[in-house]
Amino acid sequence: MINTNGPSLLRLGVIMTLAGVISLSVVFFWFSPSNKCPPPVFKSHQYSQISSAKSNSSPSVEAEEKPILLLWVWPENYRNLQWDLSNLPPSPRPPFQRWIWLHLESPTNTKKIPGLENLFNLTLSYRQDADIPVRMRLTTRKKPNEDFVIPKKDKLVCWIVSNNDPSTGVDTRNVFYREFSKYIQVTLFGKAYSRFLGYDEYYPTLASCKFYLSFENSIHKDYITEKLNGPLAAGTVPVVLGPPRRNYENFVPAESFIHVNDFPDAKSLAEYLLHLDKDEDAYRKYFNWRKHLTPSPHLILQTQEFILAICTACDHVARHREYKEAHDLYDWYFN
């Protein structure tokens, strides 16, 4: 959760709380339109630079005041939110503050804790209809890029799996994978298969695969995560399992990915990938979009997980002073 002081104060304040332990230190992030949240450098020299999604977050109007972000525990501890809300800021919310609900999990992995429905002013989520949507986006090139070279491939299909907990909604992807893997070889990585990749291995490994299984753990509108951005940035064709194709095409070109729903069954998909493996010209067509659009590698360290969301929130409150209330939060999020 985040809250901010209203426009009548000399400085905007934002309290962000998603849950967790109230005794954690308050973290302050100062915003400057000319020097926003500089992105860390990846360990891998091949991906040593990252775009900060300037097309989404660059302020159109220079902020008159610098907002303060006050973190009420780090967002990853949201699951520790007490059911009696005892580890939230004292209620009721002061009338001069704005509280932001920062939540990047899917509805499948979200608990309905009573009392949160009408507590917040703004929503920050992967959802496009959130007050503050958060997403890595492709940027448009000013001039066509004719120099893109597909990275050298030594693996056909890869998949990095860190979570196989049935309670998180992974059954759909697991059932599909078990059938799919009968017809094509898949190289597996990740904690779920005891083959953890170092952070400096992540993008080079993706780049070495012709196809990557960008399978979401649960299927919901707009729930398209870094599992898609990673292979796009690395120069690999993502094979997606998630919301319908049309939803993906709201964010990336139709010819940049392969959707499992385009095929009647897992066997047909496997046969198509094997065909592309032998047809170089057909495979290259999945990279034509790179002439006009550029993907940016996302931050991958655990300590960097929420940097984009926090910086996006900081940018939003610096440019939007109007007061708003988010009514019936759960009705919006679950329905």
C-alpha positions as CSV (number, residue, x, y, z in Angstrom):
1,M,0.0,0.0,0.0
2,I,1.1,3.5,-0.8
3,N,-0.3,6.8,0.5
4,T,0.4,10.4,-0.6
5,N,-0.3,13.8,0.9
6,G,-2.8,15.9,-1.0
7,P,-2.0,18.9,-3.2
8,S,-2.6,21.3,-0.4
9,L,0.6,20.2,1.4
10,L,4.0,21.4,0.5
11,R,5.2,17.9,-0.3
12,L,3.4,14.8,-1.5
13,G,3.6,11.8,0.7
14,V,3.0,8.3,-0.3
15,I,2.6,5.4,2.1
16,M,3.0,2.0,0.4
17,T,1.9,-1.0,2.3
18,L,1.1,-4.4,1.0
19,A,1.5,-6.2,4.2
20,G,4.3,-7.7,6.2
21,V,5.9,-6.8,9.4
22,I,5.3,-3.3,10.7
23,S,8.6,-3.1,12.4
24,L,10.6,-2.9,9.1
25,S,12.4,0.3,8.4
26,V,10.7,3.0,6.3
27,V,12.4,3.4,2.9
28,F,12.4,6.7,1.2
29,F,12.8,7.2,-2.6
30,W,13.2,10.7,-3.9
31,F,11.9,11.4,-7.4
32,S,13.6,13.7,-9.9
33,P,12.3,14.1,-13.5
34,S,15.8,14.3,-14.9
35,N,17.3,11.4,-12.9
36,K,14.7,8.8,-12.2
37,C,15.5,5.4,-10.6
38,P,18.7,4.6,-12.5
39,P,18.6,0.9,-13.6
40,P,21.3,-1.4,-12.2
41,V,23.7,-3.1,-14.6
42,F,23.4,-6.8,-15.3
43,K,26.4,-9.0,-14.6
44,S,26.3,-10.5,-18.1
45,H,28.2,-8.3,-20.5
46,Q,25.8,-9.3,-23.3
47,Y,23.0,-7.5,-21.5
48,S,24.8,-4.8,-19.7
49,Q,22.2,-2.1,-20.3
50,I,18.5,-1.8,-19.6
51,S,15.9,0.6,-20.7
52,S,13.8,2.1,-17.9
53,A,10.6,2.0,-20.1
54,K,10.8,5.7,-20.7
55,S,7.9,5.6,-23.1
56,N,5.6,4.7,-20.2
57,S,7.1,6.5,-17.2
58,S,8.7,9.7,-18.5
59,P,6.7,12.6,-17.1
60,S,5.0,14.7,-19.7
61,V,4.9,17.6,-17.3
62,E,7.8,18.5,-14.9
63,A,6.8,17.8,-11.3
64,E,6.6,20.9,-9.2
65,E,7.4,19.0,-6.0
66,K,9.3,15.9,-5.2
67,P,7.1,13.2,-3.8
68,I,8.3,10.9,-1.0
69,L,7.6,7.2,-1.2
70,L,7.1,5.7,2.2
71,L,7.3,1.9,2.1
72,W,5.3,0.1,4.8
73,V,7.4,-3.1,4.5
74,W,8.8,-4.4,1.3
75,P,6.0,-5.6,-1.0
76,E,7.1,-9.2,-1.2
77,N,5.8,-9.7,2.4
78,Y,2.2,-8.9,1.5
79,R,1.2,-12.5,2.4
80,N,2.0,-11.6,6.0
81,L,-0.8,-9.1,6.2
82,Q,-2.8,-9.7,9.3
83,W,-6.5,-10.6,8.9
84,D,-7.4,-8.0,11.5
85,L,-5.3,-5.4,9.6
86,S,-3.3,-4.8,12.8
87,N,-0.1,-4.3,10.9
88,L,-1.4,-1.7,8.5
89,P,-1.1,2.0,9.2
90,P,-3.6,3.3,11.8
91,S,-7.2,3.8,10.5
92,P,-9.0,5.7,9.4
93,R,-7.0,7.0,6.5
94,P,-6.1,10.7,7.0
95,P,-8.2,12.8,4.5
96,F,-5.1,14.5,3.1
97,Q,-3.4,11.2,2.2
98,R,-3.7,8.9,-0.8
99,W,-3.1,5.2,-0.3
100,I,-2.1,3.0,-3.3
101,W,-2.8,-0.7,-3.4
102,L,0.4,-2.2,-4.9
103,H,-0.4,-5.7,-6.0
104,L,1.3,-7.7,-8.8
105,E,-0.1,-11.2,-8.1
106,S,-2.9,-12.8,-10.1
107,P,-6.3,-13.3,-8.6
108,T,-5.6,-17.0,-8.1
109,N,-2.8,-16.1,-5.7
110,T,-4.6,-13.3,-3.9
111,K,-6.5,-13.6,-0.6
112,K,-9.6,-11.6,0.1
113,I,-8.8,-10.0,3.4
114,P,-11.9,-8.3,4.9
115,G,-11.6,-4.6,5.3
116,L,-9.4,-3.8,2.3
117,E,-12.3,-3.2,-0.1
118,N,-12.7,0.5,0.4
119,L,-9.4,1.4,2.0
120,F,-7.3,2.6,-0.9
121,N,-7.4,5.6,-3.3
122,L,-5.4,4.1,-6.2
123,T,-4.5,0.7,-7.6
124,L,-1.1,-0.3,-8.9
125,S,-1.1,-3.6,-10.8
126,Y,-0.2,-5.4,-14.0
127,R,-3.8,-4.8,-15.1
128,Q,-4.2,-2.3,-17.8
129,D,-7.3,-0.8,-16.1
130,A,-5.4,-0.1,-12.9
131,D,-4.9,3.5,-12.0
132,I,-1.2,2.9,-12.3
133,P,-0.4,0.0,-14.7
134,V,3.1,-1.5,-14.4
135,R,4.6,-3.3,-17.3
136,M,7.8,-3.6,-19.4
137,R,6.9,-2.4,-22.9
138,L,8.5,-2.5,-26.3
139,T,9.8,0.9,-27.5
140,T,9.4,2.2,-31.0
141,R,12.6,2.8,-33.0
142,K,13.0,6.1,-34.9
143,K,14.7,4.4,-37.7
144,P,14.3,0.7,-38.8
145,N,17.0,-1.6,-37.5
146,E,18.4,-3.8,-40.2
147,D,21.3,-5.1,-38.1
148,F,19.6,-7.5,-35.6
149,V,21.2,-10.9,-35.6
150,I,19.5,-13.9,-34.1
151,P,21.7,-15.3,-31.3
152,K,23.3,-18.6,-31.9
153,K,21.1,-21.5,-30.7
154,D,22.2,-24.9,-29.3
155,K,18.9,-25.9,-27.6
156,L,15.5,-26.3,-29.2
157,V,12.9,-25.7,-26.4
158,C,13.7,-24.4,-22.9
159,W,11.7,-23.8,-19.8
160,I,12.8,-22.2,-16.4
161,V,10.4,-23.4,-13.6
162,S,10.8,-22.1,-10.1
163,N,7.3,-22.9,-8.8
164,N,5.4,-26.1,-9.0
165,D,3.0,-25.5,-6.0
166,P,-0.4,-26.8,-7.0
167,S,-2.1,-24.1,-4.9
168,T,-0.8,-21.4,-7.2
169,G,-2.7,-22.5,-10.2
170,V,0.0,-24.4,-12.1
171,D,-2.1,-27.4,-13.0
172,T,-3.1,-26.0,-16.4
173,R,0.5,-25.5,-17.6
174,N,1.7,-28.7,-16.0
175,V,-0.9,-30.9,-17.8
176,F,-0.1,-29.3,-21.1
177,Y,3.6,-29.7,-20.6
178,R,3.4,-33.4,-19.7
179,E,1.6,-34.0,-23.0
180,F,3.8,-31.6,-25.0
181,S,7.0,-33.2,-23.8
182,K,6.1,-36.6,-25.2
183,Y,6.7,-35.2,-28.7
184,I,9.6,-32.8,-28.4
185,Q,12.7,-32.4,-26.2
186,V,12.5,-29.7,-23.6
187,T,15.6,-28.5,-21.6
188,L,14.5,-27.7,-18.1
189,F,16.0,-25.2,-15.6
190,G,15.0,-23.7,-12.3
191,K,14.5,-24.6,-8.6
192,A,11.6,-26.9,-9.4
193,Y,14.0,-29.2,-11.3
194,S,17.2,-28.6,-9.2
195,R,18.9,-26.8,-12.0
196,F,19.0,-23.2,-10.7
197,L,20.4,-20.6,-13.1
198,G,22.7,-18.0,-11.8
199,Y,21.5,-14.4,-12.5
200,D,24.4,-13.9,-14.9
201,E,23.2,-17.1,-16.8
202,Y,19.6,-16.1,-17.2
203,Y,19.7,-14.1,-20.4
204,P,22.5,-16.0,-22.1
205,T,20.6,-19.2,-21.5
206,L,17.4,-17.8,-22.9
207,A,19.3,-16.6,-26.0
208,S,20.7,-20.1,-26.6
209,C,17.2,-21.6,-27.0
210,K,15.2,-21.4,-30.2
211,F,11.9,-21.4,-28.3
212,Y,11.0,-20.7,-24.7
213,L,7.9,-21.9,-22.8
214,S,6.4,-18.7,-21.5
215,F,3.8,-20.5,-19.4
216,E,2.0,-18.4,-16.8
217,N,1.2,-20.1,-13.5
218,S,-2.4,-19.0,-13.7
219,I,-4.6,-17.6,-16.4
220,H,-6.2,-14.2,-16.0
221,K,-6.8,-11.0,-18.1
222,D,-3.6,-9.0,-18.6
223,Y,-1.6,-11.5,-16.4
224,I,1.4,-11.6,-18.8
225,T,4.6,-11.4,-16.8
226,E,8.4,-11.3,-17.3
227,K,8.1,-14.8,-18.7
228,L,7.2,-13.2,-22.0
229,N,9.6,-10.2,-21.8
230,G,12.7,-12.4,-21.0
231,P,12.8,-14.4,-24.3
232,L,11.8,-11.3,-26.4
233,A,14.7,-9.4,-24.9
234,A,17.1,-12.3,-25.4
235,G,16.3,-13.0,-29.0
236,T,14.2,-16.1,-28.5
237,V,10.7,-17.0,-29.7
238,P,8.3,-17.3,-26.7
239,V,5.6,-20.0,-26.8
240,V,2.9,-18.6,-24.5
241,L,0.2,-20.2,-22.3
242,G,-1.9,-17.6,-20.6
243,P,-4.8,-15.3,-21.5
244,P,-6.1,-15.4,-25.1
245,R,-3.9,-14.4,-28.0
246,R,-5.8,-11.1,-28.5
247,N,-4.8,-10.1,-24.9
248,Y,-1.1,-10.7,-25.7
249,E,-1.5,-8.6,-28.9
250,N,-2.4,-5.6,-26.8
251,F,1.3,-5.6,-25.6
252,V,3.4,-7.2,-28.3
253,P,3.2,-7.9,-32.1
254,A,1.2,-10.9,-33.2
255,E,4.1,-12.3,-35.1
256,S,6.5,-12.1,-32.1
257,F,5.2,-15.2,-30.3
258,I,3.4,-18.5,-30.7
259,H,0.3,-19.2,-28.6
260,V,-0.6,-22.7,-27.6
261,N,-4.3,-21.9,-28.4
262,D,-3.3,-21.7,-32.1
263,F,-3.1,-25.4,-32.2
264,P,-5.7,-28.2,-31.6
265,D,-3.4,-30.1,-29.2
266,A,0.1,-30.3,-27.8
267,K,1.3,-32.7,-30.5
268,S,0.4,-30.3,-33.2
269,L,2.3,-27.5,-31.5
270,A,5.4,-29.8,-31.1
271,E,5.2,-30.7,-34.8
272,Y,5.1,-27.0,-35.8
273,L,8.2,-26.2,-33.7
274,L,10.1,-29.1,-35.2
275,H,9.1,-27.8,-38.6
276,L,10.4,-24.3,-37.7
277,D,13.6,-25.8,-36.5
278,K,14.3,-27.1,-40.0
279,D,12.9,-24.0,-41.9
280,E,15.2,-21.1,-41.2
281,D,13.3,-18.6,-43.3
282,A,10.0,-19.4,-41.5
283,Y,11.8,-19.1,-38.1
284,R,13.3,-15.7,-39.0
285,K,9.9,-14.3,-39.6
286,Y,9.3,-14.3,-35.9
287,F,11.9,-11.6,-35.6
288,N,10.8,-9.2,-38.3
289,W,9.2,-7.0,-35.6
290,R,12.6,-6.1,-34.3
291,K,13.1,-3.8,-37.2
292,H,10.7,-1.3,-35.6
293,L,10.4,-2.2,-32.0
294,T,13.0,-2.8,-29.2
295,P,12.5,-4.9,-26.1
296,S,14.3,-4.1,-22.8
297,P,15.7,-6.8,-20.4
298,H,13.9,-6.6,-17.1
299,L,15.7,-6.6,-13.7
300,I,16.2,-10.1,-12.4
301,L,17.7,-9.9,-9.0
302,Q,15.3,-10.5,-6.1
303,T,16.2,-7.2,-4.6
304,Q,15.2,-5.5,-7.8
305,E,11.8,-7.1,-8.1
306,F,9.7,-4.1,-7.2
307,I,11.9,-1.3,-8.5
308,L,9.8,-0.7,-11.7
309,A,6.5,-0.7,-9.7
310,I,7.9,1.8,-7.1
311,C,9.4,4.1,-9.7
312,T,6.2,4.0,-11.7
313,A,4.2,4.9,-8.6
314,C,6.6,7.8,-7.8
315,D,6.3,9.1,-11.3
316,H,2.4,8.9,-11.2
317,V,2.0,10.8,-7.9
318,A,4.5,13.5,-9.1
319,R,2.2,14.3,-12.1
320,H,-1.3,13.6,-10.8
321,R,-2.6,15.7,-7.9
322,E,-6.3,14.9,-8.2
323,Y,-8.0,13.1,-5.3
324,K,-9.7,9.7,-6.0
325,E,-11.1,6.8,-4.1
326,A,-11.0,3.1,-5.3
327,H,-14.4,1.6,-4.2
328,D,-15.0,-2.1,-4.0
329,L,-11.4,-3.2,-4.7
330,Y,-12.2,-7.0,-4.8
331,D,-15.2,-6.5,-7.1
332,W,-12.8,-4.9,-9.6
333,Y,-9.9,-7.3,-9.2
334,F,-11.8,-10.6,-9.1
335,N,-14.7,-9.9,-11.4
